[in-house]
Amino acid sequence: MGALGALLERSLVQIAEASADARLYDRRTIHTVSDVWDNNTFPLFHAATALTFVGRARRARAALAWMADLGSERRSWMVEQATVAGHKMQRLLPPPPAEPPHVRDHRGRVRPSSTPLTAEAALALGTDYDLGAAEVRTLLLERVGTRLTGSVVLAAPRRYDAGLPAGEPPELYLWLKDVTDADFDSDDRMGVAIDSGTEGITISVGASGRLRATSGTAYPDDRAWHRSTAGRAADQRTPPREEHASRAPERRRPQPQGAVLVAARILHSVMLEIRMVRYAHLADRIPVRLLASALDGAGTDILAAGARRGSRREKAFRSLVENWIKNGDPALTPWFTDQLRLIMREERLPDTTKAWIEGIIAPGAALPHLDAAAALDLALEGDLRFAKYTAAHSRYEIPRDSSAVVVLAHPPTEQDSPNQPWRLRTLKVDDVSRFQLRTDAFDGPLGLRTTGETSRVESLVLGRDALDVCGRKAQP
C-alpha cells in the first residue's frame, strides 16, 4: 500500500518540478505522468479503504499489477519512481509479459508497430514507400526539459499493390530524440531521404532542408500495411490472433461512497485537467503547478484517511478535500467549486455529504473557470519551447487547414511586477502561407516580433528569422 501511495506522491512531485519554471517546462513529462491516474485513481482509493491491513495490501498489489500491465514504459516508470521513494517495486509485480513485435487486428491482419529508426528500418520504409515523392505534412520541434525532440509526419505514396482504390496516401510518423540540427522551409517540403547510421539519423527534406537526431522511431499509419514487403515478413513471424493474450479487463469494484467518492473524483479531475497539456495550444491555460501544489502530500494523506473506519473515515476525507482547497492558490477556488457542483449533479451522495459540499461552495451562480492565459501584452523576447507546422491537407476525407502553434516562455511584461516569474504563452497562426524554422530558434531568449492579436497572430518572427511564420493575411 505504501508503494502505491508513493507513486501518487512522486507523480505530484514530477509534475510540479516539470512545470516550476516556464524556461524548463516539460510538457511531455507532465502529460505522461498525469495520464497514469486516468484509470488508476479509483483503484488507489479502493485499496486504501479496505477494512483490514491484509485487505489493503491485497488490493494494492492488484492495483499495481493493473497499472504495470499497460506496457514496458509504464512498468519502468513505476520501478524508477518507487525506488526514489524507497520501495522495491520489482518484488511487488508479476513477471512482465512478453510483448510481441506485432499483433493482429480483429480481421487477423498483422498491424504495424513503432520500431527504432535504424538503417534497416529506413531501408524498409524506402522499399515500401516512395520517399522521393513524399511531402511533409507536419513538423514539430519541442524542448522537453533541456532536450530538443521532434517529429515529422510524411504523406508517402506506396510502392506496393495495396489492393485499394487510389486515394489518400498513408502517413509515416517519425519521432526524433535529441535533435541536434534542423532547417525547414514549408516552401521546400517535397521529397525526403532518410539516412541512419552510427552517427545518428539525418532526414533530408526538399532541396536543402534537414533534421538530425541521435535516434528515433518510425510508425507507418497504413491500413494496407499487411500487404507491404515489411508487413508480409511480419505476418510470417506473428502468431494467429487467438494465440495472443490481450490486456485483461479491469476488475469491477464497489463504487466509493460519501466523501471518499468526492475525494476520488477531485483527484481524478485534477489529473485530467493537468493532462490537457497534451494539446500544446492549451499549455498556457492549464494551471499545472497550482493544481499539483494543492494536492501536495495526497498519497500519504489518502492512505491515512482510508485506514480509518465509519464516521471517522468520512470526517477524514472531508478534511482532506477541504485542505486541498485551502492549500491551493486562491485563483483555483472557482475550479474546485465547479468540480464540487459537478460531483453533486452526477453522483448519488448521502444527504449529509451533500450538506457538507453545500457548506463549502459559495452560493449563487458557478464561478468562471480559471484562465491562466489572461490577455496581457506580449514581451519583446521569448524562449521557444514548442513549434509545430501543419500543412493544408485532407485525411480520411476531412480537410485540414494549414496552421502553426508556437509555445514561448517569456519574461514579465510592462503589466507585470518586476519579480513576476517567466510564464508560458501560446501563439497560433491560421492559414499559414510560409513556415521557416532552424535549430537556433531554441537558443533563446530571442527577440520576438508579431502582428495581429495577442494569442492569434498573423505573423511571428523570432530571432534573426530563426523562426518565421506568416499567415496569408499577414501585414507587410
N, C-alpha and C positions, 0 to 999 in steps of 0.2 A: 504494500500500500504506500509505503514511503517513497518507493521508486516512481510510482505513478504520479504522486503529488509533486515530486521533484521535477518531473518532466514539464508540468504546468509552470512551476516556478522558473525553470530555465527558459521556457518559451517566452515568458513575460520579460525576462532579463535580456534575451536576444533581441526581441522586438524593440525594447527601449533603447538598447545600445545601437541598433541599426538605424534608428530614427532620431538619435540625440543631436546630431549635427547635420544640417542640410548639405554641407560640403562633402560629407561622407555617407550620405543617405544610401541605404542598401535595400532597394525595393524588392529584390529577389528573395533575400532572407526574410523580410517581413511577410511577404506573401506565402512562402513555403512553410514557415513556422506556424503562422496563424491558421493555415489550411489544415494542419494536423487536428485541430479541435472542432472541425466541422462535424465529424461523426465519432468523436471520442470524448466530447464533453459529458454527454449523458451516461456513458459507461463509467466515467470517473465518479459522478455523483451516485450512481447505482452501487459502486464498490464502497464508497465512503460511508454509505448509510446502512450497510448490513448490520445485523443485530449483534454479531459476535466478532471477535478478533479473527477467528478462523474463517468466518464467512467473508469478512473484508479482504483477507489475504487471497482466498479462492477467487473472488470476483475480480480483484485487482490483477491477478495473474491472467485470467481470461481476457480482461481489457487490454493488457499489454500484448498478449498474443494476437488479438484482433488488430491492434494498432500496427504491429510489426509485419502483419501479413500483406500489407499493401505493396511492399516491394523492398528491394535491397537498399535503396537510398533512404527510405523511411527507417528501416531497421538500423542502418549505420548511424543515422542521426540520433536515434534513441540510445544506442550504446554510448555514443560520444558524449551526449548531454548528461546521461545518468552517471557516467564516470566522473565528469566535472563535479557533480553533486555528491559523489562518494558512494555510489551504488554500483554493484556488479550486475549489469543488465543481462549479460550472456547467460547466466545460470537461471534467470527467470523466464527465458524464452525457449520455445521448442526449436529444434534444428531448423534452419532456413530451408524452405522447399526449393527444389531445382527449378530454375527459370529457363525454359527452352528459348532458343533464339527466335523462334517463330511459332505462332499459333494459327488456328484456323477459325474462320467465321462460321456463322450458323449454316452456311451452304457447304461447308467443308473446304472452302478455298483458303489457301495459305495467305497470310497477311504480312505486309512488310513490318519492319521494326526499326527503331533507331540504332544505327551502327556507327562505330568510330570511323571518322573520315580518313582512313588510311589510303595508301597508294592503290591497294587492291579495290577498296570501295570506290575511289574516284574513277578507276578504270571501269568498274561495273556500271556506274552511272553513265559514263560516256558510251558504253556499249548499248545500253537500253534507251538512252535519250540523246537527242541531237542538241548538245550543249552549244554548238556554234550558232544555232538558231534560237537559243533560249533568250529570254528577257527578264530583267529584274523587276519583280512586282512589288517587293517590299524590302527595304533595307533598314536595319535597326542597329544602333550602337548605344551602349549603356555602361556607365560606371557602376559596378557592383562593389560598394566599398571603395577600395583603391584600384581594383582590377577593371580593365576595359574588356567588355564582352560584346558579342554581336550576333546577328542572324541575318540570313538572306533567304528570300523566297523567290524561286525561279519558276517561270512558266516555260516548260521544255517539251517540244514535240517528241512523240515516241518513235523509236526506230523499229520497233517490232509490231507485228499484227495483233492489235488489241481485240479484234473481232467485234468492234463497236462502230456505230456511225461516227463520221467526222464531227467533232465538237470541240469543247474546250480542252486544251492540253492539260496534262497533270501538273501538279506543283511539287517542286523539290525543296524541302526545308533543310537548310544548312545552318547549324548552330556553331559559333566560334567561341573558343575560350582563350582568354589572354590575347586580345587583338594587339598587334604591335604596329600596324601601319594600315591606313585607309585613305583612299582618294576616290570619291564617287561624284559623278555628274549625271543627273537624270536625263540629260540630252544625249548621253553616251552609255546606254544601258542594254544594248543588244549584242548578243554574242558573249559566251562565257567559256573560260577554260579553268580547270581545277588541277592543281599540282600539289601532291602531298609527298613529303619526303622527310629525311632526318632533321631538317632544319625547320619543319613546320608545314603549314598549309598556305598556299597562295591561290587566291581566286582572282583571275583576271576578268575584267568586265569591259566590253567595248574596245575602243582603240587604246585607251590609256588608264582606265580605272583599275583599281586593285584593292584587295583586302588580304592582310597577312595575319596569321594567328599561330600560336604554338600547337593547338589541337582543336578538334571539333567533332561533330557528329552529323549524320545525314539521315533524312527520312523522306521517302517518296510517297506523296499523297496521291495514289493512283489506284483507282478501283479495278483496273485490269492488270495489276502488278503480277498476279499469279501466272500470267501468260508471258511475262518478260523472261529474259535469259536468267536473271538472278532469281526470279520467282519460281521458275521451273526447277532450278537447282535446289532451292529451299524446300520445294514440295517433296523432293526425294528424301530429304532428311527429317521431315516433320511428321510425327505420328498422326494417325487419324484423330479427329476432334474428340471422340468419345474416350480416348485414352488420356486426354489432358485434363487434369482436375482443375476446375475453376475455383476462384475465391469463395469460400464457404459464406453463406449469408450470415449477417449479424444476428446474434441471439436476441429473441424478443424478451424484454424485461419489463417489470411493472413501471408505470409512469410515476415519477416523484410526485409528492403531494405538498400542498401548502407552500411555505417559504422555501423549502428545498427546491421545488419546481421553479419558483421565481428566481432564485439564485442561479440555477442551471440555465434558465432562459437568458438571464442578463449576461452571464459569461459567454454563452454561445453567441449572442448578438454582438458582444464586443469583438469577438474573434472574426465574425463575418464582416463587421464594419471595417476592421483593420485589413481583412483580406481583399477589400475592394481596391487596394493599391495595385492589384494585378492589372487593372486598367490604368495605364500610365497617365492618361489625361485627367484622372481623378486624384493623382498623388498629392496635390496641394490642398485638396478639400477633405482629406481624411486625417483627423487629429490623432495620429498613431501614438505619438509619445504621451499625450494626455490620457488616452484610454489605457495604455499599458501601465502607466504610473498609478492610475486609480485602482487597479487590481493588484498592485504590488503585494506579495505575500499570500496570494489567493490559494496556492497549493497547500500550504501549511494550515491556513485558516479553514479550508473546506474539510480537511481531514479531522481537525479538532472539533468542528461543529457536527460532523457526521457521526462521531463516536458517542455523542450524547443520545438520550432517548426521550421519547414522548414530548411533553411540552418544553423541556429544556432544549431539545433539538430545534423545535420550531423557533424558540426565542433566539438561539444561537445563529440560525440562518437569517433571521430578520436583522439581527445586529450586524451580520456580515454584509448584507446588502446596503444597509444604512451607512456603514463605514466606507464602502466603495464609493457611494455618492458623496459623502463628506470629504473623503480623501482626494476626490477628483477636483480638477480645476473648476471654478465656478462656471466657466463657459460650457462645461459638459452637463450642467444641470438640466437644460432643456432636452438634451438627448436622453438622459436617464428617465426623465419624466415621460417622454413619448414612449419609451420602451415599456415602462410600467403600465401605462394606459393600454398599450397593445396586448400585453400579457393578460390583463383583466378582461379584454374583449375576447381573446382567443382560447383561454384556458378555463376549465371548471375548477374554481378555487373555493375553499370554505369561506363562509361569511366573515369569519374572524380574520382571515388573511386579506380579504378584500378591504375590510375596515382598516387594517394596518396600512395597506397601499394607499388608500384614500387619505390617510393621515400624513403620508409623505409628500404626495404630489400636490402642487398648488391648484386651487380651484380655478374653474374657468376654462377657456379655450386652450388647446395644445400650444405650447411654446414653439417658436420656429426652430428648425434644425440648425445645428452649428455649421457655419460656413467658414472654414479655415482659410479660404482664398478670398478675403474681402477685397473690394475694389480699391486698390492702392496704386500709387504711381510706380512705374517700373524703375528700377535702378539703372544707372548708366553702364553697369558692368554685370556680368553673370558668369557663374561657374557651371559649365554644361554637365548635366548628369545623364541625359537621355535625349536621343534624336531618332525619329522614325519617319520614313518616307513611304507612302503608298501610292503607286501609280494607278491611274484610272483603268479599270478592267471589269470583266464580268466573271463571276464564279457561281456555278450551279444556276446559271441564267439570272442571277441577281447582279445588276450593275452597281459598281462601287466607284465613287468619285475619287479623284486624286486629293491627297491631304498630307499634312505633316504635323507631327506633335513634337514639341520641344519642352523638356523639363530643365529648369535652371535653378541653381541656388544663387540667391542674390543678397547683397548686404542691405542694411537699413536704408530706407529712402528718407526724403525730407519730412514725410509724415510720421516717421518712426522716432522713438527716442534713441539717442546715440548708443545706448547699451543694448539695444534690441538685437537678438541673435539673427544670424542669417536664416532665411526662410526659402521654402520651395515656391516656385511659380511655374505653372504650366501654360504654355502658349500654343495655340492651334492656328494653322493656316489652311484654309479650304481652297479647293480649285487651284492646286499648285501648278504653276507653269514651269518652274525650274527649282531643283533642289541640288545644292552642292555641299559636300561635307568632306573635311580632311581630319586626320587624327589630331592635329594640333588644336582643333576646336575644343578638345578636352584638357588643354593645358592651362585652363583659366586660373583666376578670373580674367576675363577678356572684356573689352568694350562691347557694348550692346546698342544697336540701333534698330528701331522698329517704326512701322507706320500702321495706323489702324487703332482698334480698340485695345483695352487693357489685356484681355485674355484671348480674343480672336483678332489676330493681327493680319495685315495684308502683305507685309514683308518683314524679314528679320535678317540681320547681319550680325555675326559675332566675330570679334577679332578682325584680322585683315582678310576678310572673306573666307575664314576657315569654315564657317557655316553661313550659307547664303540661301535663303528661302524666299521665293517670290510667288505670290498669288496672281492670278490673271487680272485681278482688279487693283493690283498694287500701283501706287502713285509713282511717277518718275522720280 
